[in-house]
Amino acid sequence: MIDDIDRKILNLLQQNARISNAEIARQVEMAPSGVLLRLRRLEENGVIQKYETRLSPKAVDRGFTAFTFVNADEVVGSTKTGQKLAGIPGVQEVHYTAGSATYLLKLRVPDAEALADMLSVIGNVAGVRSTNSVIVLKTLKETSELPLFDKE
């Protein structure tokens, strides 16, 4: 169960994963030892999955983004093709979906030519029937933060 203090801690971590335990404690008005216990519990319960560094896609030559819908020939509920797709470098996200496509992929590549090469790799994965891509012209918002609000 996540309480209001946990929500405050999680919001602080989402804003800055490098925030010190002492600073979290100061902001939630708790002893650092109490915050540490809460952090460990949140990690053990899988609420905090991992700590990451967010890179600038342009700075690491992955500034070209596309979303690709993949139709797969597999039985409903199977995600074997999706597991294969998830192993391809440059595939940043794989979502098993309901609707007209089996999977939705988020791809990060250097340019349009690299996208064409990646689509060729994707198209050769066993089970992939077809793909349909949407190219991102400009990203207006992108975040991994989940909104957490104090309960009233």
Phi and psi in radians as a Rosetta constraint file:
Dihedral C 1 N 2 CA 2 C 2 CIRCULARHARMONIC -1.755 0.35
Dihedral N 2 CA 2 C 2 N 3 CIRCULARHARMONIC 2.169 0.35
Dihedral C 2 N 3 CA 3 C 3 CIRCULARHARMONIC -1.777 0.35
Dihedral N 3 CA 3 C 3 N 4 CIRCULARHARMONIC -3.086 0.35
Dihedral C 3 N 4 CA 4 C 4 CIRCULARHARMONIC -1.087 0.35
Dihedral N 4 CA 4 C 4 N 5 CIRCULARHARMONIC -0.643 0.35
Dihedral C 4 N 5 CA 5 C 5 CIRCULARHARMONIC -1.167 0.35
Dihedral N 5 CA 5 C 5 N 6 CIRCULARHARMONIC -0.742 0.35
Dihedral C 5 N 6 CA 6 C 6 CIRCULARHARMONIC -1.018 0.35
Dihedral N 6 CA 6 C 6 N 7 CIRCULARHARMONIC -0.750 0.35
Dihedral C 6 N 7 CA 7 C 7 CIRCULARHARMONIC -1.052 0.35
Dihedral N 7 CA 7 C 7 N 8 CIRCULARHARMONIC -0.748 0.35
Dihedral C 7 N 8 CA 8 C 8 CIRCULARHARMONIC -1.097 0.35
Dihedral N 8 CA 8 C 8 N 9 CIRCULARHARMONIC -0.773 0.35
Dihedral C 8 N 9 CA 9 C 9 CIRCULARHARMONIC -1.075 0.35
Dihedral N 9 CA 9 C 9 N 10 CIRCULARHARMONIC -0.803 0.35
Dihedral C 9 N 10 CA 10 C 10 CIRCULARHARMONIC -1.123 0.35
Dihedral N 10 CA 10 C 10 N 11 CIRCULARHARMONIC -0.693 0.35
Dihedral C 10 N 11 CA 11 C 11 CIRCULARHARMONIC -1.102 0.35
Dihedral N 11 CA 11 C 11 N 12 CIRCULARHARMONIC -0.734 0.35
Dihedral C 11 N 12 CA 12 C 12 CIRCULARHARMONIC -1.089 0.35
Dihedral N 12 CA 12 C 12 N 13 CIRCULARHARMONIC -0.756 0.35
Dihedral C 12 N 13 CA 13 C 13 CIRCULARHARMONIC -1.141 0.35
Dihedral N 13 CA 13 C 13 N 14 CIRCULARHARMONIC -0.657 0.35
Dihedral C 13 N 14 CA 14 C 14 CIRCULARHARMONIC -1.166 0.35
Dihedral N 14 CA 14 C 14 N 15 CIRCULARHARMONIC -0.565 0.35
Dihedral C 14 N 15 CA 15 C 15 CIRCULARHARMONIC -1.310 0.35
Dihedral N 15 CA 15 C 15 N 16 CIRCULARHARMONIC -0.583 0.35
Dihedral C 15 N 16 CA 16 C 16 CIRCULARHARMONIC -2.745 0.35
Dihedral N 16 CA 16 C 16 N 17 CIRCULARHARMONIC 1.733 0.35
Dihedral C 16 N 17 CA 17 C 17 CIRCULARHARMONIC -1.161 0.35
Dihedral N 17 CA 17 C 17 N 18 CIRCULARHARMONIC -0.254 0.35
Dihedral C 17 N 18 CA 18 C 18 CIRCULARHARMONIC -1.651 0.35
Dihedral N 18 CA 18 C 18 N 19 CIRCULARHARMONIC 0.118 0.35
Dihedral C 18 N 19 CA 19 C 19 CIRCULARHARMONIC -1.056 0.35
Dihedral N 19 CA 19 C 19 N 20 CIRCULARHARMONIC 2.444 0.35
Dihedral C 19 N 20 CA 20 C 20 CIRCULARHARMONIC -1.336 0.35
Dihedral N 20 CA 20 C 20 N 21 CIRCULARHARMONIC 2.697 0.35
Dihedral C 20 N 21 CA 21 C 21 CIRCULARHARMONIC -1.014 0.35
Dihedral N 21 CA 21 C 21 N 22 CIRCULARHARMONIC -0.701 0.35
Dihedral C 21 N 22 CA 22 C 22 CIRCULARHARMONIC -1.108 0.35
Dihedral N 22 CA 22 C 22 N 23 CIRCULARHARMONIC -0.692 0.35
Dihedral C 22 N 23 CA 23 C 23 CIRCULARHARMONIC -1.217 0.35
Dihedral N 23 CA 23 C 23 N 24 CIRCULARHARMONIC -0.680 0.35
Dihedral C 23 N 24 CA 24 C 24 CIRCULARHARMONIC -1.048 0.35
Dihedral N 24 CA 24 C 24 N 25 CIRCULARHARMONIC -0.841 0.35
Dihedral C 24 N 25 CA 25 C 25 CIRCULARHARMONIC -0.997 0.35
Dihedral N 25 CA 25 C 25 N 26 CIRCULARHARMONIC -0.752 0.35
Dihedral C 25 N 26 CA 26 C 26 CIRCULARHARMONIC -1.083 0.35
Dihedral N 26 CA 26 C 26 N 27 CIRCULARHARMONIC -0.774 0.35
Dihedral C 26 N 27 CA 27 C 27 CIRCULARHARMONIC -1.283 0.35
Dihedral N 27 CA 27 C 27 N 28 CIRCULARHARMONIC -0.494 0.35
Dihedral C 27 N 28 CA 28 C 28 CIRCULARHARMONIC -1.742 0.35
Dihedral N 28 CA 28 C 28 N 29 CIRCULARHARMONIC 0.044 0.35
Dihedral C 28 N 29 CA 29 C 29 CIRCULARHARMONIC 1.008 0.35
Dihedral N 29 CA 29 C 29 N 30 CIRCULARHARMONIC 0.942 0.35
Dihedral C 29 N 30 CA 30 C 30 CIRCULARHARMONIC -2.343 0.35
Dihedral N 30 CA 30 C 30 N 31 CIRCULARHARMONIC 2.898 0.35
Dihedral C 30 N 31 CA 31 C 31 CIRCULARHARMONIC -1.274 0.35
Dihedral N 31 CA 31 C 31 N 32 CIRCULARHARMONIC 2.510 0.35
Dihedral C 31 N 32 CA 32 C 32 CIRCULARHARMONIC -0.951 0.35
Dihedral N 32 CA 32 C 32 N 33 CIRCULARHARMONIC -0.619 0.35
Dihedral C 32 N 33 CA 33 C 33 CIRCULARHARMONIC -1.127 0.35
Dihedral N 33 CA 33 C 33 N 34 CIRCULARHARMONIC -0.643 0.35
Dihedral C 33 N 34 CA 34 C 34 CIRCULARHARMONIC -1.185 0.35
Dihedral N 34 CA 34 C 34 N 35 CIRCULARHARMONIC -0.674 0.35
Dihedral C 34 N 35 CA 35 C 35 CIRCULARHARMONIC -1.142 0.35
Dihedral N 35 CA 35 C 35 N 36 CIRCULARHARMONIC -0.758 0.35
Dihedral C 35 N 36 CA 36 C 36 CIRCULARHARMONIC -1.036 0.35
Dihedral N 36 CA 36 C 36 N 37 CIRCULARHARMONIC -0.752 0.35
Dihedral C 36 N 37 CA 37 C 37 CIRCULARHARMONIC -1.066 0.35
Dihedral N 37 CA 37 C 37 N 38 CIRCULARHARMONIC -0.730 0.35
Dihedral C 37 N 38 CA 38 C 38 CIRCULARHARMONIC -1.138 0.35
Dihedral N 38 CA 38 C 38 N 39 CIRCULARHARMONIC -0.745 0.35
Dihedral C 38 N 39 CA 39 C 39 CIRCULARHARMONIC -1.066 0.35
Dihedral N 39 CA 39 C 39 N 40 CIRCULARHARMONIC -0.779 0.35
Dihedral C 39 N 40 CA 40 C 40 CIRCULARHARMONIC -1.073 0.35
Dihedral N 40 CA 40 C 40 N 41 CIRCULARHARMONIC -0.730 0.35
Dihedral C 40 N 41 CA 41 C 41 CIRCULARHARMONIC -1.127 0.35
Dihedral N 41 CA 41 C 41 N 42 CIRCULARHARMONIC -0.736 0.35
Dihedral C 41 N 42 CA 42 C 42 CIRCULARHARMONIC -1.111 0.35
Dihedral N 42 CA 42 C 42 N 43 CIRCULARHARMONIC -0.646 0.35
Dihedral C 42 N 43 CA 43 C 43 CIRCULARHARMONIC -1.195 0.35
Dihedral N 43 CA 43 C 43 N 44 CIRCULARHARMONIC -0.835 0.35
Dihedral C 43 N 44 CA 44 C 44 CIRCULARHARMONIC -1.089 0.35
Dihedral N 44 CA 44 C 44 N 45 CIRCULARHARMONIC -0.598 0.35
Dihedral C 44 N 45 CA 45 C 45 CIRCULARHARMONIC -1.472 0.35
Dihedral N 45 CA 45 C 45 N 46 CIRCULARHARMONIC 0.015 0.35
Dihedral C 45 N 46 CA 46 C 46 CIRCULARHARMONIC 1.376 0.35
Dihedral N 46 CA 46 C 46 N 47 CIRCULARHARMONIC 0.147 0.35
Dihedral C 46 N 47 CA 47 C 47 CIRCULARHARMONIC -1.213 0.35
Dihedral N 47 CA 47 C 47 N 48 CIRCULARHARMONIC -0.835 0.35
Dihedral C 47 N 48 CA 48 C 48 CIRCULARHARMONIC -1.620 0.35
Dihedral N 48 CA 48 C 48 N 49 CIRCULARHARMONIC 1.953 0.35
Dihedral C 48 N 49 CA 49 C 49 CIRCULARHARMONIC -1.492 0.35
Dihedral N 49 CA 49 C 49 N 50 CIRCULARHARMONIC -0.712 0.35
Dihedral C 49 N 50 CA 50 C 50 CIRCULARHARMONIC -2.991 0.35
Dihedral N 50 CA 50 C 50 N 51 CIRCULARHARMONIC 2.873 0.35
Dihedral C 50 N 51 CA 51 C 51 CIRCULARHARMONIC -1.856 0.35
Dihedral N 51 CA 51 C 51 N 52 CIRCULARHARMONIC 2.320 0.35
Dihedral C 51 N 52 CA 52 C 52 CIRCULARHARMONIC -2.266 0.35
Dihedral N 52 CA 52 C 52 N 53 CIRCULARHARMONIC 2.793 0.35
Dihedral C 52 N 53 CA 53 C 53 CIRCULARHARMONIC -1.844 0.35
Dihedral N 53 CA 53 C 53 N 54 CIRCULARHARMONIC 2.236 0.35
Dihedral C 53 N 54 CA 54 C 54 CIRCULARHARMONIC -1.617 0.35
Dihedral N 54 CA 54 C 54 N 55 CIRCULARHARMONIC 2.108 0.35
Dihedral C 54 N 55 CA 55 C 55 CIRCULARHARMONIC -1.705 0.35
Dihedral N 55 CA 55 C 55 N 56 CIRCULARHARMONIC 2.685 0.35
Dihedral C 55 N 56 CA 56 C 56 CIRCULARHARMONIC -1.343 0.35
Dihedral N 56 CA 56 C 56 N 57 CIRCULARHARMONIC 2.038 0.35
Dihedral C 56 N 57 CA 57 C 57 CIRCULARHARMONIC -0.973 0.35
Dihedral N 57 CA 57 C 57 N 58 CIRCULARHARMONIC -0.700 0.35
Dihedral C 57 N 58 CA 58 C 58 CIRCULARHARMONIC -1.114 0.35
Dihedral N 58 CA 58 C 58 N 59 CIRCULARHARMONIC -0.694 0.35
Dihedral C 58 N 59 CA 59 C 59 CIRCULARHARMONIC -1.153 0.35
Dihedral N 59 CA 59 C 59 N 60 CIRCULARHARMONIC -0.447 0.35
Dihedral C 59 N 60 CA 60 C 60 CIRCULARHARMONIC -1.923 0.35
Dihedral N 60 CA 60 C 60 N 61 CIRCULARHARMONIC 0.435 0.35
Dihedral C 60 N 61 CA 61 C 61 CIRCULARHARMONIC 1.014 0.35
Dihedral N 61 CA 61 C 61 N 62 CIRCULARHARMONIC 0.762 0.35
Dihedral C 61 N 62 CA 62 C 62 CIRCULARHARMONIC -2.359 0.35
Dihedral N 62 CA 62 C 62 N 63 CIRCULARHARMONIC 0.730 0.35
Dihedral C 62 N 63 CA 63 C 63 CIRCULARHARMONIC -1.459 0.35
Dihedral N 63 CA 63 C 63 N 64 CIRCULARHARMONIC -0.062 0.35
Dihedral C 63 N 64 CA 64 C 64 CIRCULARHARMONIC -1.723 0.35
Dihedral N 64 CA 64 C 64 N 65 CIRCULARHARMONIC 2.047 0.35
Dihedral C 64 N 65 CA 65 C 65 CIRCULARHARMONIC -1.996 0.35
Dihedral N 65 CA 65 C 65 N 66 CIRCULARHARMONIC 2.431 0.35
Dihedral C 65 N 66 CA 66 C 66 CIRCULARHARMONIC -2.461 0.35
Dihedral N 66 CA 66 C 66 N 67 CIRCULARHARMONIC 2.592 0.35
Dihedral C 66 N 67 CA 67 C 67 CIRCULARHARMONIC -1.893 0.35
Dihedral N 67 CA 67 C 67 N 68 CIRCULARHARMONIC 2.257 0.35
Dihedral C 67 N 68 CA 68 C 68 CIRCULARHARMONIC -2.149 0.35
Dihedral N 68 CA 68 C 68 N 69 CIRCULARHARMONIC 2.184 0.35
Dihedral C 68 N 69 CA 69 C 69 CIRCULARHARMONIC -1.518 0.35
Dihedral N 69 CA 69 C 69 N 70 CIRCULARHARMONIC 2.294 0.35
Dihedral C 69 N 70 CA 70 C 70 CIRCULARHARMONIC -2.102 0.35
Dihedral N 70 CA 70 C 70 N 71 CIRCULARHARMONIC 2.228 0.35
Dihedral C 70 N 71 CA 71 C 71 CIRCULARHARMONIC -1.733 0.35
Dihedral N 71 CA 71 C 71 N 72 CIRCULARHARMONIC 2.279 0.35
Dihedral C 71 N 72 CA 72 C 72 CIRCULARHARMONIC -2.152 0.35
Dihedral N 72 CA 72 C 72 N 73 CIRCULARHARMONIC 2.591 0.35
Dihedral C 72 N 73 CA 73 C 73 CIRCULARHARMONIC -1.646 0.35
Dihedral N 73 CA 73 C 73 N 74 CIRCULARHARMONIC 1.558 0.35
Dihedral C 73 N 74 CA 74 C 74 CIRCULARHARMONIC -2.653 0.35
Dihedral N 74 CA 74 C 74 N 75 CIRCULARHARMONIC 2.762 0.35
Dihedral C 74 N 75 CA 75 C 75 CIRCULARHARMONIC -1.164 0.35
Dihedral N 75 CA 75 C 75 N 76 CIRCULARHARMONIC 2.615 0.35
Dihedral C 75 N 76 CA 76 C 76 CIRCULARHARMONIC -1.004 0.35
Dihedral N 76 CA 76 C 76 N 77 CIRCULARHARMONIC 2.306 0.35
Dihedral C 76 N 77 CA 77 C 77 CIRCULARHARMONIC 1.672 0.35
Dihedral N 77 CA 77 C 77 N 78 CIRCULARHARMONIC -0.311 0.35
Dihedral C 77 N 78 CA 78 C 78 CIRCULARHARMONIC -1.394 0.35
Dihedral N 78 CA 78 C 78 N 79 CIRCULARHARMONIC 2.436 0.35
Dihedral C 78 N 79 CA 79 C 79 CIRCULARHARMONIC -2.183 0.35
Dihedral N 79 CA 79 C 79 N 80 CIRCULARHARMONIC 0.455 0.35
Dihedral C 79 N 80 CA 80 C 80 CIRCULARHARMONIC -1.071 0.35
Dihedral N 80 CA 80 C 80 N 81 CIRCULARHARMONIC -0.749 0.35
Dihedral C 80 N 81 CA 81 C 81 CIRCULARHARMONIC -1.124 0.35
Dihedral N 81 CA 81 C 81 N 82 CIRCULARHARMONIC -0.730 0.35
Dihedral C 81 N 82 CA 82 C 82 CIRCULARHARMONIC -1.063 0.35
Dihedral N 82 CA 82 C 82 N 83 CIRCULARHARMONIC -0.661 0.35
Dihedral C 82 N 83 CA 83 C 83 CIRCULARHARMONIC -1.103 0.35
Dihedral N 83 CA 83 C 83 N 84 CIRCULARHARMONIC -0.685 0.35
Dihedral C 83 N 84 CA 84 C 84 CIRCULARHARMONIC -1.156 0.35
Dihedral N 84 CA 84 C 84 N 85 CIRCULARHARMONIC -0.754 0.35
Dihedral C 84 N 85 CA 85 C 85 CIRCULARHARMONIC -1.092 0.35
Dihedral N 85 CA 85 C 85 N 86 CIRCULARHARMONIC -0.634 0.35
Dihedral C 85 N 86 CA 86 C 86 CIRCULARHARMONIC -1.121 0.35
Dihedral N 86 CA 86 C 86 N 87 CIRCULARHARMONIC -0.389 0.35
Dihedral C 86 N 87 CA 87 C 87 CIRCULARHARMONIC -1.480 0.35
Dihedral N 87 CA 87 C 87 N 88 CIRCULARHARMONIC -0.043 0.35
Dihedral C 87 N 88 CA 88 C 88 CIRCULARHARMONIC -1.459 0.35
Dihedral N 88 CA 88 C 88 N 89 CIRCULARHARMONIC 2.159 0.35
Dihedral C 88 N 89 CA 89 C 89 CIRCULARHARMONIC -1.020 0.35
Dihedral N 89 CA 89 C 89 N 90 CIRCULARHARMONIC 2.382 0.35
Dihedral C 89 N 90 CA 90 C 90 CIRCULARHARMONIC 1.698 0.35
Dihedral N 90 CA 90 C 90 N 91 CIRCULARHARMONIC -0.288 0.35
Dihedral C 90 N 91 CA 91 C 91 CIRCULARHARMONIC -1.462 0.35
Dihedral N 91 CA 91 C 91 N 92 CIRCULARHARMONIC 1.897 0.35
Dihedral C 91 N 92 CA 92 C 92 CIRCULARHARMONIC -1.516 0.35
Dihedral N 92 CA 92 C 92 N 93 CIRCULARHARMONIC -0.568 0.35
Dihedral C 92 N 93 CA 93 C 93 CIRCULARHARMONIC -2.489 0.35
Dihedral N 93 CA 93 C 93 N 94 CIRCULARHARMONIC 2.549 0.35
Dihedral C 93 N 94 CA 94 C 94 CIRCULARHARMONIC -2.316 0.35
Dihedral N 94 CA 94 C 94 N 95 CIRCULARHARMONIC 2.146 0.35
Dihedral C 94 N 95 CA 95 C 95 CIRCULARHARMONIC -2.131 0.35
Dihedral N 95 CA 95 C 95 N 96 CIRCULARHARMONIC 2.201 0.35
Dihedral C 95 N 96 CA 96 C 96 CIRCULARHARMONIC -1.428 0.35
Dihedral N 96 CA 96 C 96 N 97 CIRCULARHARMONIC 2.186 0.35
Dihedral C 96 N 97 CA 97 C 97 CIRCULARHARMONIC -2.160 0.35
Dihedral N 97 CA 97 C 97 N 98 CIRCULARHARMONIC 2.829 0.35
Dihedral C 97 N 98 CA 98 C 98 CIRCULARHARMONIC -1.781 0.35
Dihedral N 98 CA 98 C 98 N 99 CIRCULARHARMONIC 2.528 0.35
Dihedral C 98 N 99 CA 99 C 99 CIRCULARHARMONIC 2.187 0.35
Dihedral N 99 CA 99 C 99 N 100 CIRCULARHARMONIC -2.608 0.35
Dihedral C 99 N 100 CA 100 C 100 CIRCULARHARMONIC -1.361 0.35
Dihedral N 100 CA 100 C 100 N 101 CIRCULARHARMONIC -0.306 0.35
Dihedral C 100 N 101 CA 101 C 101 CIRCULARHARMONIC -2.098 0.35
Dihedral N 101 CA 101 C 101 N 102 CIRCULARHARMONIC 2.677 0.35
Dihedral C 101 N 102 CA 102 C 102 CIRCULARHARMONIC -1.403 0.35
Dihedral N 102 CA 102 C 102 N 103 CIRCULARHARMONIC -0.706 0.35
Dihedral C 102 N 103 CA 103 C 103 CIRCULARHARMONIC -2.330 0.35
Dihedral N 103 CA 103 C 103 N 104 CIRCULARHARMONIC 2.651 0.35
Dihedral C 103 N 104 CA 104 C 104 CIRCULARHARMONIC -2.117 0.35
Dihedral N 104 CA 104 C 104 N 105 CIRCULARHARMONIC 2.163 0.35
Dihedral C 104 N 105 CA 105 C 105 CIRCULARHARMONIC -1.941 0.35
Dihedral N 105 CA 105 C 105 N 106 CIRCULARHARMONIC 2.530 0.35
Dihedral C 105 N 106 CA 106 C 106 CIRCULARHARMONIC -1.895 0.35
Dihedral N 106 CA 106 C 106 N 107 CIRCULARHARMONIC 2.140 0.35
Dihedral C 106 N 107 CA 107 C 107 CIRCULARHARMONIC -1.997 0.35
Dihedral N 107 CA 107 C 107 N 108 CIRCULARHARMONIC 2.432 0.35
Dihedral C 107 N 108 CA 108 C 108 CIRCULARHARMONIC -2.191 0.35
Dihedral N 108 CA 108 C 108 N 109 CIRCULARHARMONIC 2.094 0.35
Dihedral C 108 N 109 CA 109 C 109 CIRCULARHARMONIC -2.462 0.35
Dihedral N 109 CA 109 C 109 N 110 CIRCULARHARMONIC 2.949 0.35
Dihedral C 109 N 110 CA 110 C 110 CIRCULARHARMONIC -1.207 0.35
Dihedral N 110 CA 110 C 110 N 111 CIRCULARHARMONIC -0.654 0.35
Dihedral C 110 N 111 CA 111 C 111 CIRCULARHARMONIC -2.862 0.35
Dihedral N 111 CA 111 C 111 N 112 CIRCULARHARMONIC -3.098 0.35
Dihedral C 111 N 112 CA 112 C 112 CIRCULARHARMONIC -1.098 0.35
Dihedral N 112 CA 112 C 112 N 113 CIRCULARHARMONIC -0.643 0.35
Dihedral C 112 N 113 CA 113 C 113 CIRCULARHARMONIC -1.131 0.35
Dihedral N 113 CA 113 C 113 N 114 CIRCULARHARMONIC -0.724 0.35
Dihedral C 113 N 114 CA 114 C 114 CIRCULARHARMONIC -1.150 0.35
Dihedral N 114 CA 114 C 114 N 115 CIRCULARHARMONIC -0.596 0.35
Dihedral C 114 N 115 CA 115 C 115 CIRCULARHARMONIC -1.105 0.35
Dihedral N 115 CA 115 C 115 N 116 CIRCULARHARMONIC -0.766 0.35
Dihedral C 115 N 116 CA 116 C 116 CIRCULARHARMONIC -1.031 0.35
Dihedral N 116 CA 116 C 116 N 117 CIRCULARHARMONIC -0.744 0.35
Dihedral C 116 N 117 CA 117 C 117 CIRCULARHARMONIC -1.107 0.35
Dihedral N 117 CA 117 C 117 N 118 CIRCULARHARMONIC -0.742 0.35
Dihedral C 117 N 118 CA 118 C 118 CIRCULARHARMONIC -1.159 0.35
Dihedral N 118 CA 118 C 118 N 119 CIRCULARHARMONIC -0.683 0.35
Dihedral C 118 N 119 CA 119 C 119 CIRCULARHARMONIC -1.115 0.35
Dihedral N 119 CA 119 C 119 N 120 CIRCULARHARMONIC -0.565 0.35
Dihedral C 119 N 120 CA 120 C 120 CIRCULARHARMONIC -1.137 0.35
Dihedral N 120 CA 120 C 120 N 121 CIRCULARHARMONIC -0.753 0.35
Dihedral C 120 N 121 CA 121 C 121 CIRCULARHARMONIC -1.097 0.35
Dihedral N 121 CA 121 C 121 N 122 CIRCULARHARMONIC -0.794 0.35
Dihedral C 121 N 122 CA 122 C 122 CIRCULARHARMONIC -1.071 0.35
Dihedral N 122 CA 122 C 122 N 123 CIRCULARHARMONIC -0.764 0.35
Dihedral C 122 N 123 CA 123 C 123 CIRCULARHARMONIC -1.118 0.35
Dihedral N 123 CA 123 C 123 N 124 CIRCULARHARMONIC -0.382 0.35
Dihedral C 123 N 124 CA 124 C 124 CIRCULARHARMONIC -1.619 0.35
Dihedral N 124 CA 124 C 124 N 125 CIRCULARHARMONIC 0.010 0.35
Dihedral C 124 N 125 CA 125 C 125 CIRCULARHARMONIC -1.270 0.35
Dihedral N 125 CA 125 C 125 N 126 CIRCULARHARMONIC 2.296 0.35
Dihedral C 125 N 126 CA 126 C 126 CIRCULARHARMONIC -0.986 0.35
Dihedral N 126 CA 126 C 126 N 127 CIRCULARHARMONIC 2.253 0.35
Dihedral C 126 N 127 CA 127 C 127 CIRCULARHARMONIC 1.780 0.35
Dihedral N 127 CA 127 C 127 N 128 CIRCULARHARMONIC -0.334 0.35
Dihedral C 127 N 128 CA 128 C 128 CIRCULARHARMONIC -1.364 0.35
Dihedral N 128 CA 128 C 128 N 129 CIRCULARHARMONIC 2.135 0.35
Dihedral C 128 N 129 CA 129 C 129 CIRCULARHARMONIC -1.648 0.35
Dihedral N 129 CA 129 C 129 N 130 CIRCULARHARMONIC -0.744 0.35
Dihedral C 129 N 130 CA 130 C 130 CIRCULARHARMONIC -2.793 0.35
Dihedral N 130 CA 130 C 130 N 131 CIRCULARHARMONIC 2.839 0.35
Dihedral C 130 N 131 CA 131 C 131 CIRCULARHARMONIC -2.336 0.35
Dihedral N 131 CA 131 C 131 N 132 CIRCULARHARMONIC 2.733 0.35
Dihedral C 131 N 132 CA 132 C 132 CIRCULARHARMONIC -2.565 0.35
Dihedral N 132 CA 132 C 132 N 133 CIRCULARHARMONIC 2.083 0.35
Dihedral C 132 N 133 CA 133 C 133 CIRCULARHARMONIC -1.926 0.35
Dihedral N 133 CA 133 C 133 N 134 CIRCULARHARMONIC 2.607 0.35
Dihedral C 133 N 134 CA 134 C 134 CIRCULARHARMONIC -2.108 0.35
Dihedral N 134 CA 134 C 134 N 135 CIRCULARHARMONIC 2.188 0.35
Dihedral C 134 N 135 CA 135 C 135 CIRCULARHARMONIC -1.636 0.35
Dihedral N 135 CA 135 C 135 N 136 CIRCULARHARMONIC 2.337 0.35
Dihedral C 135 N 136 CA 136 C 136 CIRCULARHARMONIC -1.463 0.35
Dihedral N 136 CA 136 C 136 N 137 CIRCULARHARMONIC 2.189 0.35
Dihedral C 136 N 137 CA 137 C 137 CIRCULARHARMONIC -1.535 0.35
Dihedral N 137 CA 137 C 137 N 138 CIRCULARHARMONIC -0.690 0.35
Dihedral C 137 N 138 CA 138 C 138 CIRCULARHARMONIC -2.714 0.35
Dihedral N 138 CA 138 C 138 N 139 CIRCULARHARMONIC 2.353 0.35
Dihedral C 138 N 139 CA 139 C 139 CIRCULARHARMONIC -1.670 0.35
Dihedral N 139 CA 139 C 139 N 140 CIRCULARHARMONIC 2.116 0.35
Dihedral C 139 N 140 CA 140 C 140 CIRCULARHARMONIC -1.629 0.35
Dihedral N 140 CA 140 C 140 N 141 CIRCULARHARMONIC -0.493 0.35
Dihedral C 140 N 141 CA 141 C 141 CIRCULARHARMONIC -2.695 0.35
Dihedral N 141 CA 141 C 141 N 142 CIRCULARHARMONIC 2.362 0.35
Dihedral C 141 N 142 CA 142 C 142 CIRCULARHARMONIC -2.632 0.35
Dihedral N 142 CA 142 C 142 N 143 CIRCULARHARMONIC 2.167 0.35
Dihedral C 142 N 143 CA 143 C 143 CIRCULARHARMONIC -2.644 0.35
Dihedral N 143 CA 143 C 143 N 144 CIRCULARHARMONIC 2.740 0.35
Dihedral C 143 N 144 CA 144 C 144 CIRCULARHARMONIC -1.894 0.35
Dihedral N 144 CA 144 C 144 N 145 CIRCULARHARMONIC 0.023 0.35
Dihedral C 144 N 145 CA 145 C 145 CIRCULARHARMONIC -1.218 0.35
Dihedral N 145 CA 145 C 145 N 146 CIRCULARHARMONIC 2.420 0.35
Dihedral C 145 N 146 CA 146 C 146 CIRCULARHARMONIC -1.833 0.35
Dihedral N 146 CA 146 C 146 N 147 CIRCULARHARMONIC 2.299 0.35
Dihedral C 146 N 147 CA 147 C 147 CIRCULARHARMONIC -1.208 0.35
Dihedral N 147 CA 147 C 147 N 148 CIRCULARHARMONIC 2.160 0.35
Dihedral C 147 N 148 CA 148 C 148 CIRCULARHARMONIC -2.152 0.35
Dihedral N 148 CA 148 C 148 N 149 CIRCULARHARMONIC 2.151 0.35
Dihedral C 148 N 149 CA 149 C 149 CIRCULARHARMONIC -2.045 0.35
Dihedral N 149 CA 149 C 149 N 150 CIRCULARHARMONIC 2.553 0.35
Dihedral C 149 N 150 CA 150 C 150 CIRCULARHARMONIC -1.140 0.35
Dihedral N 150 CA 150 C 150 N 151 CIRCULARHARMONIC 2.397 0.35
Dihedral C 150 N 151 CA 151 C 151 CIRCULARHARMONIC -1.335 0.35
Dihedral N 151 CA 151 C 151 N 152 CIRCULARHARMONIC 2.462 0.35
